[in-house]
Amino acid sequence: MSNSSPTLAWTGERMIPFVSDYATQATHFQRYLFFRPWYEDAKVVDAACGEGYGTDYASLFAKSATGVDVSEEATSYAGSVYAGAGFVTGDVCEYDYSQADMVVSFETIEHLPDPEKFLEAVKACTGRIVISTPNRLLYDPNAKLGDKPSNPYHTIEWTAEEFAELIQKHFPDRQVRFLSQKTELPGRLYEGLDPMGWFIVAVIGDGELPKWPKVGFAMPTVNNFGMGKECISSFVTYYPGEVEFAVVLNGTNDEHKGLWQDFAAQMGGMVHLIDQPYNLGYGQGANAGLSYLRTKGGFDAYGVTNDDVFPSLGCMPELMNAFTQLQDADKNPGLVGVVSNRVNGKQHAGLPAFTNIIEMMREANKYLGEHKSSATEWTQIRGLCFVMPEACLDAIGGFDPIYGLGNLEDDDYSIRARMAGFSNWIVDGAWLYHEGSQTFGALNVDYQKSIDDNLAKFLGKWKLNDHSDFVNMTAIPDGVSLYMPLEPEIAPINSAVVNGQEVDLLNGASDMDFAFWVFGQISRGGQEARERVIAALRAEQRIAA
C-alpha cells in the first residue's frame, strides 16, 4: 500500500501522518496513544491540533473531542476528514477550557509568543492537563533560556528543569508529575523528569498514570523479510508500551537472513533472531520464539503473530487495554485476539475499500470508534495475532507439532487454553490488516490438502466427529495432554522434502506423505532398502508380541 492520499502540505514542522519523517511521526503517535485510557468518556480539548489526527484518535473514546488551532487551513481540513471530532479556528491562549475534562497540548507551548498566557488559560480546566515540549539541552545544547531557538518555528525552548519550574509556578495547588520521552525511536514515554529526555511531558491533575504491559511476540518467518520488517515496525510505532520480537528464521536463506541481521542491529534490542536450519512450520517456529522469550523473562504478556500483518494505529493499545481490564476484572483471560480483514470465523471484520495506508488507518479508526472498549468471549482464537498472560503460557506450553507447517494448530491451542481454565477473548475494535497465505504461497504448498490432513489429525486427537464439535467440549479425551513443551523436539534427521516442501516426517507429514517418502527411499535403495524395511517391521512385530 502507498501513502498517496490528499493531505495537508508538510512544512517540516507540523506532523502529517504517513507524510512526515519517521521520527516526527513516531514521537507524536506515542504521546497520543499513551493517554488512551484517559480519553474515556471525557470532554477532551486538543490545543493546537494541527492536522487533527490526534483529536480524531481521542474522539474514538471521548464524550467529545475538540481540536483548536490558529490555522484555518488546518481546522478546515481536519473537519473535512475527521467526522467524529469538532474543530475550531482560534488562539489557544484565548480559548475557554472551563468545560474540558482533559486538555492535551503536544509540541505547542514552544511556538507561542506568550507561553505563560497559555498556561493561565488552560488553568480553567479543572481536570487533567498534558503539555509536552522538546528539551533544549538536546536541540540547542549551547543556547540559554531566552535565546532565539535555531528552529525557526519556535519562540522559546527550555531544559527539563526549566520547564518543570515553569509548570510548577503556574500550578502550585495542583498535582504535577513529569514524563520524559526516550531519545531512541519510537520515543516511548517513561515516568520522571529526565534532564536528558528528548521531550518533557507535564501531567497536571490527579489519577493513576496509564500503565502499558510489556509484550513479547514470537514471529515465525520464511524468506519474507520485507513484510516481516513492516509488521514489526508498525507494532513498535503504534504501541506506547515496550514490545520485543523473537523472530524465528524457519529455514530462511542467506539473503533474507542478512537483511534480518541488519534490521535487528538497528532496533536496539527489540528484535531477537532465532536461526532454524530448516522450516519447523508455524507452530514449532512459534514455540521456539516463545521459549526464547519465556527464558528471557520480564514480560507482562506473551504473544504470537504472523509475519504478514500490519496493525492499525489503535490496534495494539486497544488489544492491551482490553487485556489489562480483563485481568483486573478477574476474567482469567487466556488467548486474547484481534479482528482482521482476512481471517475466518468470528474474528473477521471487513472495512470499506481502501487503496493506501492513510485510507486504511482512517477506516480502521472509524471501526474502532464503533467497537471501542468491547471484548467478546469466544472459544476459537486464530493464530494470526494474539496475546496471553504468563500463567496461560506456563499451563499449556506451545503449539502441538503434529500440525506441521500449519492449519488447525490454533484451534488446538484454543481448546487447551479453555480446558486449562482460561477464557478466550476477541477484542472487537483491535483491527489488524492481514495479507494472508504468504508462506504457504511462497512454498507452493497445497493449502486445501494441508487443511484436510490437519483436520484429520485434529479430529483424531480430540475424538471428534466434526470440527464444529470442539466449541462444546467439556472433557479432555483420555491420553491427551494440555501441556506441550516449548522446546523444538524435532531432530534434523526427521526432516525431509516431500512433494516439494520440507516437513517433519514424524509430526508434520500425513500418512500419505510419509508413505510417499518411504516409497522414494525404496525406489532409490532397491532390494537392500526393501530388506531393511521388512526387517525393521518384523522386529517391531516381535517386540509387540
N, C-alpha and C positions, 0 to 999 in steps of 0.2 A: 504494500500500500504506500502511496505517496503522501506528501504533506500538502498537495496542491488543493487549495480552497481559499476563497476570498477572505482576507483578514485585514486588520489594521496594519499600516506600514510599521516595520520595526526600525526604530530610531537608533538602536544600540543601547537604550536605557529602559524604556517601557517593556515589560515582559509580555511577549506574544506567544501563546502556546504553540509548540511544534514549528516555530519560526525562529525564536530567539536562540542564542547559543546555549549549549547544554548546561553550563554552569548556572546561568541566569534562570533557566527553566527549572532545573532540579532544586535549587535552593528555595525558589518561590513555592513550588509544589510542596516541598517538605513542610514549610510553615503552615500553609492552609490545611494540609492533611492532618498534621499533628493535633490540631484542635477540633477535629471532627466530633468527639463526644460533647463538647461544649456548645455546639450549634443546636443540639436537640431542643426543639420547642422554644427556642429563644428568638427575640427580636434582634436581629444582627444588623449592624451598620458597618460597611466596609469603606473606610475613609481613604480616599484616593484609590478607587477601584481599578483604574486603568481600563484594560480590555474587557474586564468583567468576569473572567473565568473563575476567580476565587469567590466572588459574590454568588455566582451560579452554583458552585460546589456547596457553599454554606446553605443556600436556599433549599437544597435537597432535604435537609433535616430541620431547618429553622421554621419557626412560626411565620416569620417574614425575614427577608434579606434585602437590604437597600444598599446599592453602590453609589457613592458620592464622588464626583471628580470634576475638576475645574475645566476639563476639556469636553466641549460639546461634541466634538468628533467621537471621542471615546464613549461617552454615555449614549449617544445616538446609535453607535454601532452595537454596543452591548445590549441595548434594549431590543435591537432587531434580531439578535441571535440567541439570547438567553431569556426565554419567556417566563421562567419561574421566579425571577428576581425583578426588583424595581430599580431604576437608575435615575439619579438626579444630578443635573449640572449645577455646581456650586462650589464655593470656597469652603474647604474642610475646617477652616478657622472660624467660620461664621455659622456652620450648621448646628441645628438644635439636636443634641444627643440625649435629651432628657427621657425620651421614650424607649431608648435602646436598653436591652438586657446585656448586650455584648457589643463592643466596638473592636474591630481589628484594623490595624493600620500598618501595613508592611512596606518598608522602604519608602516612607513618605516624609518623615519629620526633617530629614537632612535636606530636602528640597525646598522647604518653606522659608519665606523671608522673615517670619516671626514664629519660631518653634514654640516659644513659651505661650504665645496666644493660643496656639493649637492645643497645648496641654491644658490650659484653663478651660477651653471649650469642651474637651472630652470629659472633664470632671463632672459634667452634667449627667453622664451615665453612672448610675449608682451600682451597676452590675460589674461585669468583668471588662477590662480594657487590655488589649495586647498590642504593643508597639515594638517594631524592630528597626534597627539601623545598622549600617556597616561600621566596623571597627577601624578608626583612623590609623591605629598602630600598624595595621596590615595594609591599608590602602595608601596612606601618605605618612610613612614612618618618621619622616623628618619635619613634618608640619606641626604647628602648635595650635591650640584651641583658638579659634577666631581667624586663622589664616584661610584664605580662599582655597577651597579644595581643588585639586587637579582635575577632578571630574567636573565638566562644565555645567552639568545639570544640578550640582549640589551647591548649597549656600553655606553649610557648616557641617563638620564631622566631629565626632567625639571618640575618645578612647572608652573602653568598657567602664572604667572607674568614673570618668567624667559624665558619661550617660547615666550611670546609676545615681550619681549625685543630683543630676538634673531632675530625674524622675522622682526621687525621694523628696526633693524640695517641694514639688507640686502636689505630692500625695502623702503628706505627713501623717494623716489619720487613717490611711488605708493599708491593707496588707499588700506588700510589694515583694515580688520574687523575680529572679532573673534566670533566663535560659541563655545558653550560648549555642552557636551553630558551628559544627566542625568544618575545618578547612578542607578535609578530604571529601570529595564528592561521593554521594549526592548532598552532603551537608546536613547530617542528622542533628536534631536538637537534643541537648542534654542539660540537666539541671546545674545551676551555678553560674556565677559571674566569672568567666574565664578571661583574664587580661589578653590572651592570645586567641580568643574566639573570633571566627570570621565575621559573624554578625552577632549582635546582642539583642535579646528579646526581653522586654519588660512586661511582666504579667501583674496587673493591678486588680485586686479583688480576691474574694475567698473561693474555696473549692479545691478539691484534690486535683493536682495536675494529671493530665492524661498519661496512662501507662500503656506502652505497646509491647506485647510479647516478643521475645527474641525467637526467630523461627529458623530452623534448619531444614532445607529441602534436598531430597535426593532426586537427581535427574539423569536417567539413563539416556545415552545418545549414540547413534551410529552415523558417522560421516555427515553430520548436519550442523556444522559449526555456525553457519550464517543465521539460521533461525534460533539455534540454541543461545547464541550471544544476545540476540534481540530479546529473547524470552527473559534471560537473567537481567539484562539492563533495565527492562521495564519493571520487573518485580522490585529491583533495588530502588529505582527512581520513584515509584508510586507507592512506597510503603514507608511510613515515618518511624518504624521500629527497625532494629537490627535484623538482618537476614543473611544467611550464608548458604552456599550451594555445594553439595558433594556431587560433582559431575562424573558419571561413570562412563568411561570411554569403552564401549562394548565392541571390541574388535575394530576400533577406529584406525583408519590408515594414517600413514606418517604425515601427509599434508595437513589433514584436519587436526591431528594431534599437535603439530607445531603451532597451529593457529590457537588452539585451546591453551597451550602453554604460555603464549604471548599474552593472551587475554587475562589469564589467571594472574600473571605477574602485574598487570595493570590494575587489578581490582582490590589491592590492598588487604588480602587475607579473606575476602568474601567468597572466593571460588577455590575449591579444593578438587584436584583431579585424581581419579582412581583409574588406573590403566588396566583393562582386562584384555588379554591377548586374543580372545575370540568372543563372539556375541553370546552373552548369557541369556538374552531375552529380557523383556521389560521387568518382569517380576524379580528375577535374580539380580538384575542390574540395580533395581531399586533397593534390594536387600543390601547389596554391597555399599551403596551410598548411605543408607540408614545405619548400617553397622559402624561406618566411619564416624558419622555424626553422633551416634549414641556413645561411642568410646570417647570422643572429644568432649561431649557433655556441655552443660551450661545453657541449654536451650529450654525455652518455656513450651515450645511446641515443635513437633517434627512433621514433615510433610513430604509428599511425592508429587512431582509434576512432569508432564510431557515436555519435550524439547521444542514443540511446535505450537506453543500457546503464547498469547500476548494479553496480559491483564489490562483492563480498562483502568482509568485514573482512580476510581473508587473501589476497585475490586478487593485489593488486599486490606485496606482499612476496614471495609465492611465485613470481610471474612473474619479478621482477627478481633474486631469489636464484638461480633456475634460469639466467637469462640470464648472470649473472656466473660461475656454476660451469661452464656450457658453454664460455664463453670461456677460463676457467682450464684446462679440460681439453683445450684445442686442438681443439674440435669445429667451429670456424669457423661459428658459428650465423649464419643469415640472418634469416628471419622466425621469431619465437618468439611463439606464440599461446596464448590462453586456452581454457577449456572453458565451455560455456553451455547453458542450457535450450532456447533457440531458435536452433539452427544445424544445418545438415545435415552429415552425414559423421562422421568420427572425433572431431570436437570436441564432439559432442553429449553432454551429461551432465545427465540429469534428476534432480531431487530429489523427495523425498516432498512431498505437497501442503502449501502454506503459504498463509496469508491475510494476513500482516503482516510487516513488516521484521524484527521480533525472531525470529519463527519461521524466516524465510528465512536470517538470519545463523547461527542455531544449526544448521540443516540443512547449510548451506554449510561450516561448521566441521567437522561430522562427516565430510562428503565429503572435505575437505582432510586430515583425520586419516587417512583410508583411502588417500589418494593422495599423501601428502606426499613431498617431495624426489624426485619422479619426473618424467621428461620422455620423450616418445616421438617419435622422428624420423619425420616424415611428409611426404609430397610436397605435400599441399594444406593451406594455411593460410587460413582465412576472414578476410575484411576487417573483421569487426565490432570486433576489437581485437587488435593485435599490436605488438611492438617489434622493432627491428633495430639492428645497430651502424652506425656512420657509414660503415664500409667498404662495407657492402651497399648503403646508400642511394647512395653515390657511384658504385658499379659499375652499378646498374640504373636509377637515377633514379626517376621517378614511374610512375604508372599510365598505361596506354595509353588515349588519349582516344577510341578508336574505340568504346568500350563505353558512351558517352553517360551517361545518368542512373545506370546501374549494372547489375550482374549480370555475372559471369564475369571482371570486371577483376581480382579477387583470385586466381583460378586462373591467369590470365595472369602476374600478378606472382610467384606461387609458382614457376612454371616458370622465369621469368627469373632468380630468385634461385638456384635449383638449377643452372641451366645456367651461371651465373657462378661456380660453385664453392662455394657456400654450402650449409649443411644447414639444413633447416626443422624446427621442433620444436613440439610441443604440450606445454604444462606441465600435467600431468594433474590437479593439485589446485587450479589457479588458476581458481576458478569465478566467473562473472560473469552477472548477470541481464540478459536481453535482451528488451525489449518486442516488437520486430520489426515491420518494414514500415511504420514511422510516416511516412516521407517519401513512399513510393510511395502509401500510402493517402490522405494529405492532398492529393496532386497528382492523384488519380483516374487513376493510371497502370494500364494493363492489365499486371499483373505477369507473367502467363504469356507474353504476347506479347513483353514485354521480354526474358524469358529466351530465348525461341525466336529472336528476332532476334540477340541477342548470341551465342547458341550457334553460329549460322551464321557470324558473324564470327570467333569463336574457332577453329572447325574449319578455316575457310579460311586464317586466318593461320598456324596451326601444321601445316597439311597433314595433318589427322587425319580419320579416318572416323567415329570415335566419341569422345565426351567422355572416357570412361574410359581411352582410349589414352594420355592425356598423362602418366599416372603412370609409364609405361615409356619415355618419351622419353629418348634418349641423344645426339641430334644436333640442332643448330639448323638449321631449314629455310633454304634459300637466300633471301636478301633480308630476313630477319628480324633486327632489331637488338635486343640485350638491353637497351640503354640507351634510356630515354625522358626527354627534358628535363623538368624540374620546372616551368618557367615556363609558364603557360597560353598556348597558341598560337592560341586561337580568337578571331578578330576579332569584335567585336559585330555586324558586318554579316552574319555567318553564322548568327546566332541567329534562330529563327522559332518561332511557335506552330503545332504540328501536332497534330491530334486532341486539342486541349485542353491540351497540355503544351509547354513551351519546350524546344527541342532545338537542338543544333549541327548544321546541315544537312550539313556536310562529314564530321564524325566520329560524331555521335550518332544520326542518322536512318537508319532502314533504307531499302533501295531503294524499298519500297512507300510509306513515309512521304515520302521525297523526291519520288517521282512524284506523290503526292497534293498536296504543296505546289506543284509545278510546275503541276499541273492547276488549282489555285486561282488562281495568277498569270495563267494563260492565260484562265481564265474571266472574271476581272475586267478583264484588259487587252485582250481582244478580238483583232481582226485584227492590230493593231500588235504585241501580245505574241507572237503566233504567228510573225510575220515576224522578230522579234528572236531567238527560239529557233532558227528554221531557219537564219538567217544565222550564228549562233554555232556551231551544229553543223557546218555546211558549211565554215566557216573552219577548225574543228578537223580536219576530214577532209582539207582541202588541206595543212595543216601536217604531218599524219601521212604523207601521200603523198610 
